[in-house]
Amino acid sequence: MLDVTLITAALLAFVNIWLGYRVGQIRTREKVSLGDAGKPALVARMRAHANFGEYVPLPVILIGLIEMAGAARTPLIVAGAALLVARVAHAYGMDRPAPNPLRMGGIVVTLAVTAGLAGWGLFLAYA
């Protein structure tokens, strides 16, 4: 079983639910059913949620494939944990004026984890 991948995906699924809930909070407060009605707070939360959907699936897939290849679990656990923390930090950062370290840190760590996993995957494929 792909334990590391399953745990990582499950925890990130909870983050995705939380991000959707945060969008719903603003929609309810501002009485906006569709779109963003030009509300900056709603736009920021919608983008944090959409950004999650854009940047999270690929590293999770890479974690799974690398785990299937029999790679060491500890670095995969670290990668999954870093991705989780990065995506939560990014979401909180989206609620604050730019530039801010939470948003930037979330972006940088997400891209670093993804690049590291991609490189590791290529190494395993050609090793």
MOPAC internal coordinates of N, CA, C and O (Angstrom, degrees):
PM7 1SCF
backbone

  N    0.0000 0     0.00 0     0.00 0    0    0    0
  C    1.4465 1     0.00 0     0.00 0    1    0    0
  C    1.5312 1   109.32 1     0.00 0    2    1    0
  O    1.2310 1   121.25 1   -30.82 1    3    2    1
  N    1.2950 1   115.21 1   149.18 1    3    2    1
  C    1.4636 1   121.21 1   179.67 1    5    3    2
  C    1.5215 1   109.43 1   -90.95 1    6    5    3
  O    1.2310 1   121.15 1  -105.88 1    7    6    5
  N    1.3243 1   115.41 1    74.12 1    7    6    5
  C    1.4671 1   121.07 1  -174.34 1    9    7    6
  C    1.5291 1   113.34 1   -59.89 1   10    9    7
  O    1.2310 1   120.41 1   133.67 1   11   10    9
  N    1.3098 1   116.81 1   -46.33 1   11   10    9
  C    1.4641 1   120.23 1  -177.58 1   13   11   10
  C    1.5266 1   109.74 1   -63.47 1   14   13   11
  O    1.2310 1   120.60 1   135.26 1   15   14   13
  N    1.3076 1   116.46 1   -44.74 1   15   14   13
  C    1.4679 1   120.71 1   179.93 1   17   15   14
  C    1.5204 1   110.74 1   -63.44 1   18   17   15
  O    1.2310 1   120.52 1   135.55 1   19   18   17
  N    1.3128 1   116.62 1   -44.45 1   19   18   17
  C    1.4638 1   120.87 1  -178.71 1   21   19   18
  C    1.5239 1   111.54 1   -62.17 1   22   21   19
  O    1.2310 1   120.49 1   133.69 1   23   22   21
  N    1.3089 1   116.67 1   -46.31 1   23   22   21
  C    1.4739 1   120.28 1   179.50 1   25   23   22
  C    1.5227 1   110.16 1   -64.99 1   26   25   23
  O    1.2310 1   120.31 1   135.72 1   27   26   25
  N    1.3298 1   117.01 1   -44.28 1   27   26   25
  C    1.4656 1   120.79 1   179.42 1   29   27   26
  C    1.5219 1   110.37 1   -60.54 1   30   29   27
  O    1.2310 1   120.23 1   131.21 1   31   30   29
  N    1.3223 1   117.17 1   -48.79 1   31   30   29
  C    1.4650 1   121.11 1  -178.88 1   33   31   30
  C    1.5257 1   111.33 1   -63.28 1   34   33   31
  O    1.2310 1   120.22 1   139.72 1   35   34   33
  N    1.3251 1   117.18 1   -40.28 1   35   34   33
  C    1.4647 1   120.48 1  -179.99 1   37   35   34
  C    1.5218 1   111.40 1   -64.61 1   38   37   35
  O    1.2310 1   120.26 1   134.96 1   39   38   37
  N    1.3197 1   117.10 1   -45.04 1   39   38   37
  C    1.4681 1   120.18 1   178.71 1   41   39   38
  C    1.5226 1   111.27 1   -64.26 1   42   41   39
  O    1.2310 1   120.50 1   138.85 1   43   42   41
  N    1.3204 1   116.64 1   -41.15 1   43   42   41
  C    1.4594 1   119.92 1   178.39 1   45   43   42
  C    1.5311 1   111.13 1   -68.48 1   46   45   43
  O    1.2310 1   119.91 1   149.66 1   47   46   45
  N    1.3184 1   117.78 1   -30.34 1   47   46   45
  C    1.4699 1   120.24 1   175.04 1   49   47   46
  C    1.5289 1   110.14 1   -62.36 1   50   49   47
  O    1.2310 1   120.31 1   140.36 1   51   50   49
  N    1.3268 1   117.01 1   -39.64 1   51   50   49
  C    1.4660 1   119.85 1   176.48 1   53   51   50
  C    1.5284 1   111.39 1   -64.74 1   54   53   51
  O    1.2310 1   120.48 1   143.11 1   55   54   53
  N    1.3224 1   116.68 1   -36.89 1   55   54   53
  C    1.4719 1   119.50 1   176.13 1   57   55   54
  C    1.5278 1   109.48 1   -64.06 1   58   57   55
  O    1.2310 1   120.12 1   138.17 1   59   58   57
  N    1.3271 1   117.37 1   -41.83 1   59   58   57
  C    1.4603 1   121.25 1   178.59 1   61   59   58
  C    1.5343 1   111.01 1   -60.56 1   62   61   59
  O    1.2310 1   120.39 1   137.85 1   63   62   61
  N    1.3123 1   116.86 1   -42.15 1   63   62   61
  C    1.4715 1   121.28 1   177.16 1   65   63   62
  C    1.5247 1   109.95 1   -62.74 1   66   65   63
  O    1.2310 1   120.56 1   135.62 1   67   66   65
  N    1.3199 1   116.54 1   -44.38 1   67   66   65
  C    1.4642 1   121.38 1   178.97 1   69   67   66
  C    1.5287 1   110.65 1   -60.90 1   70   69   67
  O    1.2310 1   120.08 1   138.01 1   71   70   69
  N    1.3169 1   117.46 1   -41.99 1   71   70   69
  C    1.4618 1   120.76 1   178.83 1   73   71   70
  C    1.5275 1   111.21 1   -63.31 1   74   73   71
  O    1.2310 1   120.34 1   138.28 1   75   74   73
  N    1.3241 1   116.95 1   -41.72 1   75   74   73
  C    1.4570 1   120.38 1   176.60 1   77   75   74
  C    1.5165 1   112.09 1   -64.07 1   78   77   75
  O    1.2310 1   120.56 1   140.91 1   79   78   77
  N    1.3137 1   116.53 1   -39.09 1   79   78   77
  C    1.4664 1   121.54 1   176.80 1   81   79   78
  C    1.5186 1   110.63 1   -61.20 1   82   81   79
  O    1.2310 1   120.67 1   137.98 1   83   82   81
  N    1.3352 1   116.33 1   -42.02 1   83   82   81
  C    1.4617 1   120.43 1   179.96 1   85   83   82
  C    1.5343 1   111.41 1   -63.26 1   86   85   83
  O    1.2310 1   120.24 1   143.08 1   87   86   85
  N    1.3235 1   117.14 1   -36.92 1   87   86   85
  C    1.4657 1   120.33 1   174.78 1   89   87   86
  C    1.5292 1   109.06 1   -63.44 1   90   89   87
  O    1.2310 1   121.05 1   134.35 1   91   90   89
  N    1.3170 1   115.60 1   -45.65 1   91   90   89
  C    1.4637 1   120.06 1   179.71 1   93   91   90
  C    1.5209 1   113.48 1   -60.32 1   94   93   91
  O    1.2310 1   120.42 1   145.28 1   95   94   93
  N    1.3250 1   116.80 1   -34.72 1   95   94   93
  C    1.4674 1   120.11 1   177.32 1   97   95   94
  C    1.5271 1   111.03 1   -59.29 1   98   97   95
  O    1.2310 1   120.58 1   132.80 1   99   98   97
  N    1.3156 1   116.49 1   -47.20 1   99   98   97
  C    1.4691 1   120.43 1  -179.34 1  101   99   98
  C    1.5298 1   110.06 1   -68.86 1  102  101   99
  O    1.2310 1   120.22 1   138.74 1  103  102  101
  N    1.3225 1   117.18 1   -41.26 1  103  102  101
  C    1.4653 1   120.16 1   178.46 1  105  103  102
  C    1.5279 1   110.75 1   -58.04 1  106  105  103
  O    1.2310 1   120.42 1   136.40 1  107  106  105
  N    1.3194 1   116.80 1   -43.60 1  107  106  105
  C    1.4625 1   121.13 1   179.94 1  109  107  106
  C    1.5195 1   110.86 1   -66.58 1  110  109  107
  O    1.2310 1   120.63 1   131.54 1  111  110  109
  N    1.3218 1   116.40 1   -48.46 1  111  110  109
  C    1.4613 1   120.84 1  -178.53 1  113  111  110
  C    1.5243 1   112.34 1   -61.08 1  114  113  111
  O    1.2310 1   120.97 1   138.45 1  115  114  113
  N    1.3378 1   115.74 1   -41.55 1  115  114  113
  C    1.4667 1   120.79 1  -176.30 1  117  115  114
  C    1.5317 1   113.09 1   -93.00 1  118  117  115
  O    1.2310 1   120.73 1   177.61 1  119  118  117
  N    1.3557 1   116.21 1    -2.39 1  119  118  117
  C    1.4705 1   121.60 1  -179.22 1  121  119  118
  C    1.5376 1   112.31 1    56.26 1  122  121  119
  O    1.2310 1   121.48 1  -129.35 1  123  122  121
  N    1.3231 1   114.76 1    50.65 1  123  122  121
  C    1.4668 1   121.96 1   179.01 1  125  123  122
  C    1.5172 1   107.88 1  -114.78 1  126  125  123
  O    1.2310 1   120.58 1   -65.31 1  127  126  125
  N    1.3377 1   116.50 1   114.69 1  127  126  125
  C    1.4507 1   120.71 1  -178.79 1  129  127  126
  C    1.5291 1   112.45 1   -86.32 1  130  129  127
  O    1.2310 1   120.65 1   133.26 1  131  130  129
  N    1.3336 1   116.36 1   -46.74 1  131  130  129
  C    1.4626 1   121.54 1  -178.76 1  133  131  130
  C    1.5212 1   110.21 1  -125.44 1  134  133  131
  O    1.2310 1   121.15 1   -30.50 1  135  134  133
  N    1.3220 1   115.41 1   149.50 1  135  134  133
  C    1.4573 1   119.54 1   178.44 1  137  135  134
  C    1.5164 1   111.88 1    70.31 1  138  137  135
  O    1.2310 1   121.49 1    22.62 1  139  138  137
  N    1.3416 1   114.76 1  -157.38 1  139  138  137
  C    1.4636 1   118.76 1  -177.46 1  141  139  138
  C    1.5252 1   113.08 1  -119.67 1  142  141  139
  O    1.2310 1   120.22 1   173.03 1  143  142  141
  N    1.3439 1   117.18 1    -6.97 1  143  142  141
  C    1.4689 1   122.91 1   178.53 1  145  143  142
  C    1.5330 1   112.44 1    52.16 1  146  145  143
  O    1.2310 1   120.54 1  -156.07 1  147  146  145
  N    1.3231 1   116.58 1    23.93 1  147  146  145
  C    1.4515 1   119.63 1   179.74 1  149  147  146
  C    1.5110 1   114.60 1    69.43 1  150  149  147
  O    1.2310 1   119.92 1  -160.64 1  151  150  149
  N    1.3163 1   117.75 1    19.36 1  151  150  149
  C    1.4673 1   122.38 1  -179.79 1  153  151  150
  C    1.5299 1   108.80 1   -90.50 1  154  153  151
  O    1.2310 1   120.10 1   -68.19 1  155  154  153
  N    1.3250 1   117.42 1   111.81 1  155  154  153
  C    1.4755 1   120.08 1  -176.68 1  157  155  154
  C    1.5282 1   113.54 1   -57.44 1  158  157  155
  O    1.2310 1   119.58 1   141.83 1  159  158  157
  N    1.3170 1   118.40 1   -38.17 1  159  158  157
  C    1.4718 1   120.10 1  -179.90 1  161  159  158
  C    1.5234 1   110.84 1   -64.95 1  162  161  159
  O    1.2310 1   120.77 1   142.24 1  163  162  161
  N    1.3319 1   116.14 1   -37.76 1  163  162  161
  C    1.4603 1   119.94 1   178.78 1  165  163  162
  C    1.5244 1   110.41 1   -70.09 1  166  165  163
  O    1.2310 1   120.31 1   137.44 1  167  166  165
  N    1.3159 1   117.01 1   -42.56 1  167  166  165
  C    1.4685 1   120.61 1   177.37 1  169  167  166
  C    1.5271 1   109.91 1   -57.71 1  170  169  167
  O    1.2310 1   120.37 1   134.26 1  171  170  169
  N    1.3248 1   116.90 1   -45.74 1  171  170  169
  C    1.4671 1   120.63 1  -178.11 1  173  171  170
  C    1.5217 1   111.05 1   -61.85 1  174  173  171
  O    1.2310 1   120.26 1   136.17 1  175  174  173
  N    1.3164 1   117.12 1   -43.83 1  175  174  173
  C    1.4711 1   118.94 1  -178.99 1  177  175  174
  C    1.5210 1   111.67 1   -71.64 1  178  177  175
  O    1.2310 1   120.56 1   143.83 1  179  178  177
  N    1.3201 1   116.54 1   -36.17 1  179  178  177
  C    1.4644 1   119.16 1   176.35 1  181  179  178
  C    1.5264 1   110.33 1   -63.12 1  182  181  179
  O    1.2310 1   120.57 1   138.09 1  183  182  181
  N    1.3284 1   116.51 1   -41.91 1  183  182  181
  C    1.4596 1   119.69 1  -179.88 1  185  183  182
  C    1.5292 1   111.30 1   -69.08 1  186  185  183
  O    1.2310 1   119.92 1   143.87 1  187  186  185
  N    1.3191 1   117.76 1   -36.13 1  187  186  185
  C    1.4679 1   119.60 1   176.80 1  189  187  186
  C    1.5231 1   109.80 1   -61.80 1  190  189  187
  O    1.2310 1   120.58 1   138.85 1  191  190  189
  N    1.3307 1   116.49 1   -41.15 1  191  190  189
  C    1.4630 1   120.95 1   179.70 1  193  191  190
  C    1.5303 1   110.41 1   -68.56 1  194  193  191
  O    1.2310 1   120.41 1   134.47 1  195  194  193
  N    1.3312 1   116.82 1   -45.53 1  195  194  193
  C    1.4636 1   120.48 1   179.66 1  197  195  194
  C    1.5314 1   110.92 1   -65.18 1  198  197  195
  O    1.2310 1   120.48 1   139.23 1  199  198  197
  N    1.3263 1   116.69 1   -40.77 1  199  198  197
  C    1.4507 1   121.20 1   179.89 1  201  199  198
  C    1.5287 1   110.25 1   -60.65 1  202  201  199
  O    1.2310 1   120.58 1   141.74 1  203  202  201
  N    1.3213 1   116.49 1   -38.26 1  203  202  201
  C    1.4638 1   121.20 1   176.51 1  205  203  202
  C    1.5337 1   109.27 1   -57.76 1  206  205  203
  O    1.2310 1   120.87 1   132.26 1  207  206  205
  N    1.3274 1   115.95 1   -47.74 1  207  206  205
  C    1.4621 1   120.51 1  -179.43 1  209  207  206
  C    1.5211 1   113.34 1   -65.69 1  210  209  207
  O    1.2310 1   120.78 1   154.79 1  211  210  209
  N    1.3206 1   116.12 1   -25.21 1  211  210  209
  C    1.4602 1   120.62 1   179.95 1  213  211  210
  C    1.5267 1   112.41 1   -82.15 1  214  213  211
  O    1.2310 1   120.27 1   145.97 1  215  214  213
  N    1.3156 1   117.08 1   -34.03 1  215  214  213
  C    1.4624 1   120.16 1  -170.69 1  217  215  214
  C    1.5223 1   116.10 1  -108.47 1  218  217  215
  O    1.2310 1   119.07 1   167.22 1  219  218  217
  N    1.3127 1   119.39 1   -12.78 1  219  218  217
  C    1.4636 1   120.59 1  -175.51 1  221  219  218
  C    1.5327 1   114.32 1   -89.45 1  222  221  219
  O    1.2310 1   118.41 1   141.15 1  223  222  221
  N    1.3297 1   120.63 1   -38.85 1  223  222  221
  C    1.4711 1   118.24 1  -174.20 1  225  223  222
  C    1.5242 1   115.06 1   -57.56 1  226  225  223
  O    1.2310 1   119.71 1   136.42 1  227  226  225
  N    1.3204 1   118.17 1   -43.58 1  227  226  225
  C    1.4627 1   119.76 1  -176.05 1  229  227  226
  C    1.5267 1   113.62 1   -62.34 1  230  229  227
  O    1.2310 1   118.76 1   132.52 1  231  230  229
  N    1.3447 1   119.96 1   -47.48 1  231  230  229
  C    1.4625 1   116.87 1   177.26 1  233  231  230
  C    1.5269 1   113.26 1   -63.78 1  234  233  231
  O    1.2310 1   119.90 1   147.65 1  235  234  233
  N    1.3290 1   117.79 1   -32.35 1  235  234  233
  C    1.4680 1   119.16 1   177.76 1  237  235  234
  C    1.5312 1   109.88 1   -66.70 1  238  237  235
  O    1.2310 1   120.41 1   138.27 1  239  238  237
  N    1.3194 1   116.82 1   -41.73 1  239  238  237
  C    1.4664 1   120.30 1   176.20 1  241  239  238
  C    1.5290 1   110.35 1   -61.12 1  242  241  239
  O    1.2310 1   120.61 1   135.66 1  243  242  241
  N    1.3200 1   116.45 1   -44.34 1  243  242  241
  C    1.4688 1   120.08 1   178.80 1  245  243  242
  C    1.5259 1   111.25 1   -61.94 1  246  245  243
  O    1.2310 1   120.09 1   138.52 1  247  246  245
  N    1.3308 1   117.43 1   -41.48 1  247  246  245
  C    1.4697 1   119.85 1   176.78 1  249  247  246
  C    1.5228 1   109.63 1   -57.70 1  250  249  247
  O    1.2310 1   120.42 1   134.93 1  251  250  249
  N    1.3236 1   116.80 1   -45.07 1  251  250  249
  C    1.4589 1   120.77 1   179.86 1  253  251  250
  C    1.5162 1   113.00 1   -62.45 1  254  253  251
  O    1.2310 1   120.53 1   134.16 1  255  254  253
  N    1.3159 1   116.59 1   -45.84 1  255  254  253
  C    1.4636 1   120.00 1  -179.13 1  257  255  254
  C    1.5263 1   111.62 1   -66.60 1  258  257  255
  O    1.2310 1   120.93 1   140.10 1  259  258  257
  N    1.3236 1   115.82 1   -39.90 1  259  258  257
  C    1.4729 1   119.42 1   178.50 1  261  259  258
  C    1.5296 1   109.80 1   -67.27 1  262  261  259
  O    1.2310 1   120.66 1   140.54 1  263  262  261
  N    1.3224 1   116.35 1   -39.46 1  263  262  261
  C    1.4701 1   119.27 1   176.99 1  265  263  262
  C    1.5319 1   110.35 1   -63.63 1  266  265  263
  O    1.2310 1   120.21 1   139.37 1  267  266  265
  N    1.3330 1   117.21 1   -40.63 1  267  266  265
  C    1.4661 1   121.04 1   177.72 1  269  267  266
  C    1.5208 1   111.78 1   -62.43 1  270  269  267
  O    1.2310 1   120.83 1   149.24 1  271  270  269
  N    1.3330 1   116.02 1   -30.76 1  271  270  269
  C    1.4656 1   120.28 1   179.46 1  273  271  270
  C    1.5263 1   111.91 1   -75.12 1  274  273  271
  O    1.2310 1   120.45 1   175.56 1  275  274  273
  N    1.3363 1   116.75 1    -4.44 1  275  274  273
  C    1.4570 1   120.33 1   175.90 1  277  275  274
  C    1.5181 1   114.52 1    88.24 1  278  277  275
  O    1.2310 1   120.21 1  -161.27 1  279  278  277
  N    1.3131 1   117.21 1    18.73 1  279  278  277
  C    1.4688 1   120.70 1  -179.29 1  281  279  278
  C    1.5269 1   110.90 1   -69.14 1  282  281  279
  O    1.2310 1   121.23 1   -15.66 1  283  282  281
  N    1.3083 1   115.25 1   164.34 1  283  282  281
  C    1.4679 1   122.07 1   179.55 1  285  283  282
  C    1.5298 1   110.18 1   -59.87 1  286  285  283
  O    1.2310 1   120.94 1   -41.09 1  287  286  285
  N    1.3157 1   115.81 1   138.91 1  287  286  285
  C    1.4631 1   121.56 1  -176.62 1  289  287  286
  C    1.5282 1   113.20 1   -74.58 1  290  289  287
  O    1.2310 1   120.14 1   140.51 1  291  290  289
  N    1.3201 1   117.33 1   -39.49 1  291  290  289
  C    1.4655 1   120.26 1  -172.92 1  293  291  290
  C    1.5319 1   112.77 1   -56.88 1  294  293  291
  O    1.2310 1   118.80 1   132.34 1  295  294  293
  N    1.3350 1   119.89 1   -47.66 1  295  294  293
  C    1.4663 1   118.00 1   178.24 1  297  295  294
  C    1.5290 1   112.99 1   -63.90 1  298  297  295
  O    1.2310 1   120.55 1   149.13 1  299  298  297
  N    1.3270 1   116.55 1   -30.87 1  299  298  297
  C    1.4667 1   119.47 1   177.31 1  301  299  298
  C    1.5228 1   110.79 1   -69.84 1  302  301  299
  O    1.2310 1   120.53 1   141.92 1  303  302  301
  N    1.3227 1   116.60 1   -38.08 1  303  302  301
  C    1.4635 1   120.74 1   176.19 1  305  303  302
  C    1.5261 1   109.88 1   -63.04 1  306  305  303
  O    1.2310 1   120.70 1   136.37 1  307  306  305
  N    1.3202 1   116.27 1   -43.63 1  307  306  305
  C    1.4723 1   120.86 1   178.58 1  309  307  306
  C    1.5290 1   109.78 1   -62.25 1  310  309  307
  O    1.2310 1   120.10 1   136.16 1  311  310  309
  N    1.3215 1   117.42 1   -43.84 1  311  310  309
  C    1.4708 1   120.99 1   179.62 1  313  311  310
  C    1.5315 1   110.81 1   -62.31 1  314  313  311
  O    1.2310 1   120.43 1   134.99 1  315  314  313
  N    1.3282 1   116.78 1   -45.01 1  315  314  313
  C    1.4637 1   120.36 1   179.01 1  317  315  314
  C    1.5189 1   112.17 1   -63.85 1  318  317  315
  O    1.2310 1   120.49 1   138.41 1  319  318  317
  N    1.3257 1   116.67 1   -41.59 1  319  318  317
  C    1.4680 1   120.65 1   179.01 1  321  319  318
  C    1.5195 1   110.90 1   -66.09 1  322  321  319
  O    1.2310 1   120.49 1   138.52 1  323  322  321
  N    1.3227 1   116.67 1   -41.48 1  323  322  321
  C    1.4661 1   120.53 1   178.90 1  325  323  322
  C    1.5188 1   110.43 1   -63.71 1  326  325  323
  O    1.2310 1   120.36 1   138.94 1  327  326  325
  N    1.3228 1   116.92 1   -41.06 1  327  326  325
  C    1.4566 1   121.01 1   178.16 1  329  327  326
  C    1.5259 1   110.77 1   -62.87 1  330  329  327
  O    1.2310 1   120.47 1   136.47 1  331  330  329
  N    1.3148 1   116.71 1   -43.53 1  331  330  329
  C    1.4655 1   121.65 1   178.77 1  333  331  330
  C    1.5292 1   111.21 1   -59.89 1  334  333  331
  O    1.2310 1   120.41 1   129.68 1  335  334  333
  N    1.3044 1   116.82 1   -50.32 1  335  334  333
  C    1.4686 1   121.38 1  -179.74 1  337  335  334
  C    1.5334 1   110.19 1   -63.31 1  338  337  335
  O    1.2310 1   120.60 1   138.96 1  339  338  337
  N    1.3207 1   116.45 1   -41.04 1  339  338  337
  C    1.4632 1   120.79 1  -179.15 1  341  339  338
  C    1.5200 1   111.63 1   -62.05 1  342  341  339
  O    1.2310 1   120.32 1   138.13 1  343  342  341
  N    1.3231 1   116.99 1   -41.87 1  343  342  341
  C    1.4625 1   119.48 1  -177.63 1  345  343  342
  C    1.5231 1   111.91 1   -71.16 1  346  345  343
  O    1.2310 1   119.76 1   146.00 1  347  346  345
  N    1.3272 1   118.06 1   -34.00 1  347  346  345
  C    1.4742 1   120.75 1   175.49 1  349  347  346
  C    1.5291 1   109.08 1   -68.94 1  350  349  347
  O    1.2310 1   120.20 1   136.38 1  351  350  349
  N    1.3223 1   117.23 1   -43.62 1  351  350  349
  C    1.4634 1   120.49 1   178.76 1  353  351  350
  C    1.5233 1   110.53 1   -61.13 1  354  353  351
  O    1.2310 1   120.25 1   136.53 1  355  354  353
  N    1.3138 1   117.13 1   -43.47 1  355  354  353
  C    1.4588 1   121.08 1   179.13 1  357  355  354
  C    1.5284 1   110.69 1   -59.38 1  358  357  355
  O    1.2310 1   120.14 1   136.06 1  359  358  357
  N    1.3179 1   117.34 1   -43.94 1  359  358  357
  C    1.4676 1   120.82 1  -179.66 1  361  359  358
  C    1.5247 1   111.37 1   -61.56 1  362  361  359
  O    1.2310 1   120.42 1   134.16 1  363  362  361
  N    1.3184 1   116.80 1   -45.84 1  363  362  361
  C    1.4691 1   119.38 1   177.49 1  365  363  362
  C    1.5272 1   110.58 1   -64.85 1  366  365  363
  O    1.2310 1   120.53 1   143.36 1  367  366  365
  N    1.3164 1   116.59 1   -36.64 1  367  366  365
  C    1.4519 1   120.59 1   178.86 1  369  367  366
  C    1.5162 1   112.96 1   -65.14 1  370  369  367
  O    1.2310 1   120.41 1   148.69 1  371  370  369
  N    1.3269 1   116.82 1   -31.31 1  371  370  369
  C    1.4636 1   120.23 1   179.03 1  373  371  370
  C    1.5290 1   111.69 1   -66.61 1  374  373  371
  O    1.2310 1   119.94 1   158.95 1  375  374  373
  N    1.3210 1   117.72 1   -21.05 1  375  374  373
  C    1.4644 1   121.81 1   178.23 1  377  375  374
  C    1.5235 1   112.49 1   -82.03 1  378  377  375
  O    1.2310 1   120.16 1   174.06 1  379  378  377
  N    1.3144 1   117.30 1    -5.94 1  379  378  377
  C    1.4606 1   121.70 1  -176.09 1  381  379  378
  C    1.5205 1   110.36 1  -114.22 1  382  381  379
  O    1.2310 1   120.69 1   -24.36 1  383  382  381
  N    1.3311 1   116.29 1   155.64 1  383  382  381
  C    1.4693 1   118.46 1   178.69 1  385  383  382
  C    1.5264 1   111.33 1   -61.75 1  386  385  383
  O    1.2310 1   120.99 1   -37.70 1  387  386  385
  N    1.3111 1   115.72 1   142.30 1  387  386  385
  C    1.4671 1   120.93 1   177.48 1  389  387  386
  C    1.5196 1   108.85 1   -84.53 1  390  389  387
  O    1.2310 1   119.71 1   -29.54 1  391  390  389
  N    1.2900 1   118.15 1   150.46 1  391  390  389
  C    1.4549 1   127.46 1    -6.68 1  393  391  390
  C    1.5302 1   111.08 1   -80.60 1  394  393  391
  O    1.2310 1   120.92 1   -29.96 1  395  394  393
  N    1.3122 1   115.84 1   150.04 1  395  394  393
  C    1.4553 1   119.93 1   174.01 1  397  395  394
  C    1.5245 1   109.26 1  -146.58 1  398  397  395
  O    1.2310 1   120.50 1   -27.84 1  399  398  397
  N    1.3322 1   116.65 1   152.16 1  399  398  397
  C    1.4713 1   119.59 1  -172.96 1  401  399  398
  C    1.5272 1   113.86 1   -68.85 1  402  401  399
  O    1.2310 1   119.38 1   152.52 1  403  402  401
  N    1.3292 1   118.80 1   -27.48 1  403  402  401
  C    1.4658 1   119.10 1  -179.99 1  405  403  402
  C    1.5219 1   111.24 1   -66.51 1  406  405  403
  O    1.2310 1   121.20 1   131.73 1  407  406  405
  N    1.3103 1   115.30 1   -48.27 1  407  406  405
  C    1.4651 1   119.11 1   179.89 1  409  407  406
  C    1.5197 1   110.75 1   -64.51 1  410  409  407
  O    1.2310 1   120.35 1   130.79 1  411  410  409
  N    1.3098 1   116.94 1   -49.21 1  411  410  409
  C    1.4663 1   120.52 1  -178.50 1  413  411  410
  C    1.5243 1   110.99 1   -63.47 1  414  413  411
  O    1.2310 1   120.32 1   136.64 1  415  414  413
  N    1.3227 1   116.99 1   -43.36 1  415  414  413
  C    1.4639 1   120.02 1   178.23 1  417  415  414
  C    1.5133 1   111.92 1   -61.73 1  418  417  415
  O    1.2310 1   120.75 1   138.60 1  419  418  417
  N    1.3279 1   116.17 1   -41.40 1  419  418  417
  C    1.4582 1   120.33 1   178.33 1  421  419  418
  C    1.5116 1   112.07 1   -61.44 1  422  421  419
  O    1.2310 1   120.98 1   138.22 1  423  422  421
  N    1.3186 1   115.74 1   -41.78 1  423  422  421
  C    1.4686 1   120.65 1   178.96 1  425  423  422
  C    1.5291 1   110.52 1   -65.61 1  426  425  423
  O    1.2310 1   121.15 1   130.02 1  427  426  425
  N    1.3251 1   115.40 1   -49.98 1  427  426  425
  C    1.4715 1   120.25 1  -175.90 1  429  427  426
  C    1.5285 1   111.01 1   -61.68 1  430  429  427
  O    1.2310 1   120.41 1   133.92 1  431  430  429
  N    1.3370 1   116.83 1   -46.08 1  431  430  429
  C    1.4640 1   119.45 1  -178.80 1  433  431  430
  C    1.5322 1   110.90 1   -66.55 1  434  433  431
  O    1.2310 1   120.09 1   138.90 1  435  434  433
  N    1.3282 1   117.43 1   -41.10 1  435  434  433
  C    1.4662 1   120.06 1   177.88 1  437  435  434
  C    1.5272 1   110.71 1   -58.51 1  438  437  435
  O    1.2310 1   120.53 1   132.49 1  439  438  437
  N    1.3234 1   116.59 1   -47.51 1  439  438  437
  C    1.4657 1   119.79 1  -179.16 1  441  439  438
  C    1.5266 1   111.74 1   -68.00 1  442  441  439
  O    1.2310 1   120.19 1   142.70 1  443  442  441
  N    1.3309 1   117.25 1   -37.30 1  443  442  441
  C    1.4630 1   120.46 1   178.35 1  445  443  442
  C    1.5277 1   111.09 1   -65.10 1  446  445  443
  O    1.2310 1   120.45 1   135.78 1  447  446  445
  N    1.3273 1   116.75 1   -44.22 1  447  446  445
  C    1.4720 1   120.38 1   178.15 1  449  447  446
  C    1.5241 1   109.99 1   -61.55 1  450  449  447
  O    1.2310 1   120.58 1   134.30 1  451  450  449
  N    1.3324 1   116.50 1   -45.70 1  451  450  449
  C    1.4593 1   120.25 1  -178.95 1  453  451  450
  C    1.5257 1   110.81 1   -62.82 1  454  453  451
  O    1.2310 1   120.21 1   135.00 1  455  454  453
  N    1.3160 1   117.20 1   -45.00 1  455  454  453
  C    1.4671 1   120.53 1   179.25 1  457  455  454
  C    1.5251 1   111.21 1   -64.31 1  458  457  455
  O    1.2310 1   120.44 1   137.86 1  459  458  457
  N    1.3287 1   116.76 1   -42.14 1  459  458  457
  C    1.4591 1   120.20 1   178.60 1  461  459  458
  C    1.5198 1   112.16 1   -62.32 1  462  461  459
  O    1.2310 1   120.88 1   136.59 1  463  462  461
  N    1.3244 1   115.93 1   -43.41 1  463  462  461
  C    1.4682 1   119.57 1   178.29 1  465  463  462
  C    1.5287 1   111.06 1   -66.34 1  466  465  463
  O    1.2310 1   120.27 1   140.89 1  467  466  465
  N    1.3275 1   117.10 1   -39.11 1  467  466  465
  C    1.4686 1   120.28 1   178.60 1  469  467  466
  C    1.5244 1   110.33 1   -62.80 1  470  469  467
  O    1.2310 1   120.58 1   135.50 1  471  470  469
  N    1.3214 1   116.50 1   -44.50 1  471  470  469
  C    1.4561 1   120.06 1   177.78 1  473  471  470
  C    1.5088 1   112.38 1   -62.91 1  474  473  471
  O    1.2310 1   121.00 1   137.28 1  475  474  473
  N    1.3338 1   115.70 1   -42.72 1  475  474  473
  C    1.4645 1   120.53 1   178.56 1  477  475  474
  C    1.5276 1   109.92 1   -62.53 1  478  477  475
  O    1.2310 1   120.82 1   137.71 1  479  478  477
  N    1.3241 1   116.03 1   -42.29 1  479  478  477
  C    1.4597 1   120.17 1   178.50 1  481  479  478
  C    1.5240 1   112.42 1   -60.84 1  482  481  479
  O    1.2310 1   120.80 1   135.92 1  483  482  481
  N    1.3229 1   116.08 1   -44.08 1  483  482  481
  C    1.4604 1   119.33 1   177.93 1  485  483  482
  C    1.5231 1   111.53 1   -63.70 1  486  485  483
  O    1.2310 1   120.82 1   138.77 1  487  486  485
  N    1.3261 1   116.04 1   -41.23 1  487  486  485
  C    1.4583 1   120.18 1   177.90 1  489  487  486
  C    1.5244 1   110.55 1   -58.97 1  490  489  487
  O    1.2310 1   120.65 1   132.53 1  491  490  489
  N    1.3457 1   116.37 1   -47.47 1  491  490  489
  C    1.4650 1   119.88 1  -179.50 1  493  491  490
  C    1.5173 1   111.98 1   -64.19 1  494  493  491
  O    1.2310 1   120.63 1   144.36 1  495  494  493
  N    1.3226 1   116.40 1   -35.64 1  495  494  493
  C    1.4764 1   120.19 1  -178.48 1  497  495  494
  C    1.5290 1   111.54 1   -67.61 1  498  497  495
  O    1.2310 1   120.86 1   148.51 1  499  498  497
  N    1.3262 1   115.96 1   -31.49 1  499  498  497
  C    1.4636 1   119.80 1  -176.65 1  501  499  498
  C    1.5206 1   113.99 1  -105.19 1  502  501  499
  O    1.2310 1   120.20 1   179.44 1  503  502  501
  N    1.3311 1   117.22 1    -0.56 1  503  502  501
  C    1.4674 1   120.22 1  -177.81 1  505  503  502
  C    1.5227 1   111.59 1   -79.85 1  506  505  503
  O    1.2310 1   120.10 1   180.00 1  507  506  505

